[in-house]
Amino acid sequence: MADRPAPSWEAPEGHEHIAVEEGPDWQPDTTRRCRYTIGPGHRACGRQSTVALLRGSSRKSWWGYCGLPGHAYGRWAEDGKVMHWIVRLKAASDG
């Protein structure tokens, strides 16, 4: 299992976090550099990517993001898929 980031919010009472697969615009990718912008002048992070997002409207291109907190907008690579957290209502048998 990959290093899952902790959810950045608490689930409301009676709910739970579950990891789900992201859509096709996200892919695992270690061939790019992180494009997350940081600091004055908006320089790119530059670390090796762990995931990539297909961005753009008319000219789409893949943008890489690393595993630092927040850089991949809550996504991570796990078992060949890109994952993210959602919150769902706990089943009655889950307590």
Residue pairs with C-beta under 8 A, 6 or more apart in sequence:
1 78
1 79
2 76
2 77
2 78
2 79
2 83
3 67
3 76
4 19
4 76
4 78
4 83
5 67
5 69
5 74
5 76
7 17
7 74
7 85
8 74
9 87
11 17
11 87
12 87
14 89
14 90
15 87
15 88
15 89
15 90
16 87
16 88
16 90
16 94
17 85
17 86
17 87
18 85
18 86
18 87
18 88
19 78
19 83
19 84
19 85
20 83
20 84
20 85
20 86
21 81
21 82
21 83
22 75
22 81
22 82
22 83
22 84
24 54
25 53
25 54
26 51
26 52
26 53
26 54
26 75
26 82
27 51
27 52
27 54
27 62
27 82
28 50
28 51
28 52
28 77
28 80
28 81
28 82
29 49
29 50
29 51
29 52
29 62
29 64
30 48
30 49
30 50
31 49
31 64
32 48
32 49
32 52
32 62
32 63
32 64
33 44
33 45
33 46
33 47
33 48
33 49
33 64
34 44
34 45
34 46
34 47
34 48
34 49
34 64
34 65
34 66
34 68
34 71
35 44
35 45
35 63
35 64
35 65
36 44
36 45
36 65
36 66
36 68
36 70
36 71
36 72
37 43
37 44
37 45
38 44
38 45
45 66
45 68
45 71
47 66
47 68
47 71
48 64
48 66
49 64
49 65
49 66
50 65
50 66
50 67
50 72
50 76
50 77
51 64
51 65
51 72
51 75
51 76
51 77
51 82
52 62
52 63
52 64
52 65
53 62
53 63
53 65
54 60
54 61
54 62
54 63
55 61
55 62
55 63
65 71
65 72
65 73
65 75
66 72
67 76
74 84
74 85
75 82
75 83
75 84
76 82
76 83
76 84
77 83
